[in-house]
Amino acid sequence: MKIQHLILLCSLLLPSSARADWIVVQNLEGTTATMRQTNQITFKIKGTKRRLDTKTFTSIIEDTDTGDQIVLMHPQKRYLIQSASQMKEMAEIRRQTQGEPESNATNTPPALTATGKKQKINGYETEEFVWKADKAEGRYFVTRDIRHYADLLNAMENGFEQKRKLLPYPLPDKRKLPGFPVRSEEVITFQVSSHANMKNIPPQQTITNIVTLVSATEASLPDSEFVAPSDYADGATKPVSSPTDGAAGLRDVLKQMEKQGLSDSDRKKLEQVVKDAEAQSKTNGR
């Protein structure tokens, strides 16, 4: 499973509590038969706005009311605004070109079942709940030890209904859990779509995703965390003075980011920014 899927899975855990803002830190791990990816993500949540910071060179700011997002590209001090409709289009393009399974707009959340198993994870006392669907199955270890955990649970699905429709498999409604997930595990099996670019990919893929809570803290966050910094330029429109200090520089940054584990989704977004910059460079050079 690619990091963008892990990020999408992780976004289910984001609260928008009226009581306080939140800082949530999680470790992510995704594995297949041929790949293992890990990352740590810090979410900052304020009302319907949430910010996602990873150990790469980008951050994402989402508006859960509209589904729009801002991608911050820190090395170049630029940002890219993406609408919900644009992200839906990119998901479809990714499915067609990378052999990802088709989304299911009508999937129904599977039921959650308590197993009675208890386990201490990262200092939290937890109990296990399992679920099973046609293309996926998983389990949650949840805790009641987090103060105001109900606020987190009530906001898990906030802004996620449209994203749910883009997934090729159903996920449970975490609002029905009697605690906050400290560890989430899911195993997905799907058929890879036939495509010329996917000749070396087995027709059936099994993906295991694990999300582990590091901390969930109530805080008071400034509004400035949820907008593009004033010294960042619009990456889609800012003129570039020359290929050397503009487009070429962006492409160098893109290569560096790919080495750091840049997701296919982010790579495509930034590739478009580079192409726009290259086109602008040629225009300015005339």
C-alpha positions in Angstrom: 0.0 0.0 0.0 1.3 3.4 -0.9 1.8 6.1 1.7 -1.1 8.1 0.3 -3.4 5.3 1.3 -1.9 5.2 4.8 -2.5 8.9 5.0 -6.1 8.5 3.9 -6.6 5.7 6.5 -5.0 7.9 9.2 -7.3 10.8 8.4 -10.2 8.8 9.8 -8.8 9.4 13.3 -8.8 13.2 13.1 -11.0 15.1 15.5 -12.6 18.5 15.2 -13.7 19.0 18.8 -15.4 22.2 19.9 -13.8 21.7 23.3 -10.2 22.1 22.2 -7.8 21.8 19.4 -5.7 18.6 19.1 -2.3 17.4 18.2 -2.2 13.7 17.2 1.0 11.8 16.4 0.8 8.4 14.7 3.3 5.9 13.3 2.3 4.3 10.0 3.5 1.1 8.4 2.4 -0.4 5.1 3.7 -3.7 3.8 3.2 -5.9 0.7 5.1 -8.9 -0.5 7.7 -6.7 -2.1 7.6 -3.4 -0.2 7.6 -1.9 3.3 7.0 1.8 4.0 7.0 3.6 7.3 6.3 7.2 8.3 5.4 9.3 11.3 2.6 11.8 10.8 1.6 14.7 13.1 -1.9 16.0 12.8 -2.9 19.4 14.0 -6.7 19.9 14.2 -8.7 23.1 14.8 -12.4 22.9 14.1 -12.9 21.8 10.5 -9.3 22.5 9.6 -6.6 19.9 10.0 -2.9 19.9 9.1 -0.8 16.9 8.3 3.0 17.0 8.7 5.2 14.1 7.7 9.0 13.5 7.6 9.0 14.5 3.9 9.2 18.0 2.4 5.5 18.6 2.2 2.5 19.3 4.5 -1.2 19.1 3.7 -3.9 21.4 5.1 -7.4 20.1 4.7 -10.8 21.8 5.0 -13.2 19.0 6.1 -16.3 21.0 5.2 -15.4 21.5 1.5 -13.0 18.7 1.0 -10.4 21.1 -0.5 -6.7 21.0 0.5 -3.5 23.0 0.4 -0.2 21.2 -0.3 2.8 23.1 1.1 6.1 22.5 -0.6 8.6 23.7 2.0 11.9 23.7 0.2 10.6 26.0 -2.6 8.2 27.9 -0.2 5.3 27.3 -2.5 1.8 25.9 -2.1 -0.7 24.2 -4.3 -4.5 24.4 -3.8 -6.5 21.4 -4.8 -10.3 21.1 -4.8 -12.3 18.0 -3.8 -13.3 17.4 -7.4 -9.6 17.6 -8.6 -8.6 15.0 -6.0 -11.4 12.7 -7.2 -10.2 13.1 -10.7 -6.6 12.3 -9.7 -7.8 9.2 -7.8 -9.5 7.9 -10.9 -6.4 8.6 -13.0 -4.2 6.8 -10.5 -6.6 3.8 -10.6 -6.4 3.6 -14.3 -2.7 4.2 -14.7 -1.3 2.3 -11.7 -3.6 -0.6 -11.6 -5.3 0.3 -8.3 -8.6 -1.3 -7.5 -11.8 0.4 -8.5 -13.5 2.6 -5.8 -16.8 1.5 -4.4 -19.2 4.5 -3.8 -21.8 2.3 -2.1 -19.7 0.3 0.3 -21.4 -0.2 3.7 -19.3 0.1 7.0 -18.8 -3.4 8.4 -19.8 -4.3 12.0 -17.4 -4.1 14.9 -17.2 -7.1 17.3 -15.5 -7.2 20.7 -13.2 -10.2 21.2 -12.6 -9.7 25.0 -8.8 -9.5 24.4 -7.0 -6.8 26.3 -3.5 -5.5 25.7 -1.3 -2.7 26.9 0.1 -0.6 24.0 2.3 2.5 24.3 1.2 2.8 27.9 -2.5 2.6 27.1 -4.8 -0.2 28.4 -6.7 -1.4 25.3 -9.4 -3.9 24.3 -9.7 -5.5 20.9 -12.5 -5.1 18.3 -12.5 -6.9 15.0 -14.2 -6.4 11.6 -14.4 -8.2 8.3 -15.6 -7.1 4.9 -15.5 -8.6 1.4 -12.1 -7.2 0.4 -10.6 -6.4 3.8 -10.5 -7.2 7.5 -8.9 -5.7 10.5 -8.9 -4.9 14.2 -8.7 -2.0 16.6 -7.2 -1.8 20.0 -9.1 1.0 21.7 -8.6 2.8 25.0 -10.8 4.9 27.3 -7.7 6.4 29.0 -7.6 9.4 26.7 -9.4 12.4 28.1 -12.4 13.5 26.0 -11.9 10.5 23.7 -15.5 10.8 22.7 -14.8 14.1 21.0 -12.2 12.3 18.9 -14.5 9.5 18.1 -17.4 11.8 17.1 -15.2 13.6 14.7 -13.5 10.6 13.1 -15.8 10.6 10.1 -15.8 14.4 9.8 -15.3 15.2 6.1 -14.6 11.6 5.3 -17.8 10.6 3.5 -16.5 11.6 0.1 -13.1 10.0 0.7 -14.8 6.8 1.8 -16.4 6.6 -1.7 -12.9 6.6 -3.3 -11.7 3.6 -1.3 -12.0 0.1 -3.0 -13.0 -1.4 0.3 -15.3 -0.5 3.2 -14.0 0.7 6.7 -15.9 0.5 10.0 -17.5 3.6 11.6 -15.1 4.3 14.5 -17.8 6.4 16.2 -19.3 3.1 17.4 -16.1 2.2 19.3 -16.2 2.6 23.1 -12.7 4.2 23.1 -10.0 5.7 20.9 -7.9 3.5 18.7 -4.4 3.1 19.9 -3.5 0.6 17.2 -5.4 -0.1 14.0 -4.6 -3.0 11.7 -6.1 -3.8 8.3 -5.4 -6.4 5.6 -6.7 -5.8 2.1 -6.7 -8.2 -0.8 -7.6 -7.0 -4.3 -7.2 -7.8 -7.9 -4.9 -5.4 -9.8 -6.4 -3.9 -12.9 -4.8 -5.0 -16.1 -2.6 -2.3 -17.6 0.4 -2.1 -19.8 2.4 -0.4 -17.1 1.6 -3.1 -14.5 3.2 -6.2 -16.3 5.5 -7.0 -13.4 2.8 -6.6 -10.7 1.1 -9.8 -9.5 -2.6 -9.8 -10.4 -3.6 -10.2 -6.7 -2.1 -7.9 -4.0 -2.3 -8.2 -0.3 -1.6 -5.1 1.7 -1.2 -4.8 5.5 -1.6 -1.4 7.1 -0.8 -0.7 10.8 -1.4 2.7 12.4 -0.1 3.2 16.0 -1.0 6.1 18.2 2.0 7.9 19.8 0.1 10.7 21.5 -3.2 12.6 21.4 -3.0 16.0 23.2 -5.5 18.8 23.6 -4.0 22.1 22.7 -4.7 25.7 21.6 -3.5 26.1 18.0 -3.2 29.4 16.2 -5.1 30.0 12.9 -1.8 30.5 11.1 -1.1 26.8 11.3 -4.0 26.2 8.8 -3.2 28.6 6.0 -0.3 28.9 3.6 2.5 31.0 5.1 2.6 34.6 3.8 6.0 34.1 2.3 4.9 31.1 0.2 3.9 31.7 -3.4 1.1 30.0 -5.4 3.0 27.1 -7.0 0.6 27.0 -9.9 0.8 30.6 -10.9 4.0 32.3 -9.7 6.2 33.2 -12.7 9.6 31.7 -12.8 12.5 33.9 -13.9 14.7 31.2 -15.5 14.9 27.4 -15.9 18.0 27.4 -13.8 16.6 29.0 -10.6 13.0 27.9 -11.2 11.8 24.8 -13.0 15.2 23.1 -12.8 15.4 23.8 -9.1 11.9 22.5 -8.6 12.8 19.3 -10.4 15.9 18.9 -8.3 13.7 19.2 -5.2 11.3 16.7 -6.6 14.1 14.2 -7.0 15.2 14.7 -3.5 11.7 14.3 -2.2 11.3 11.0 -4.2 14.4 9.7 -2.4 12.7 10.5 0.9 9.7 8.3 0.1 7.4 10.7 -1.7 4.0 9.1 -2.4 2.9 8.6 -6.0 0.0 11.0 -5.3 2.2 13.8 -4.1 4.7 13.1 -6.9 2.0 13.5 -9.5 0.9 16.8 -7.9 4.5 18.1 -7.8 5.3 16.9 -11.3 2.4 19.1 -12.6 3.9 22.1 -10.7 7.3 21.4 -12.3 5.7 21.2 -15.8 3.8 24.4 -15.2 7.1 26.0 -14.1 8.9 24.7 -17.1 6.2 26.0 -19.4 6.3 29.4 -17.7 10.1 29.5 -18.0 9.9 29.0 -21.8 7.3 31.7 -22.0 9.4 34.1 -20.0 12.5 33.3 -22.1 10.8 34.4 -25.4 
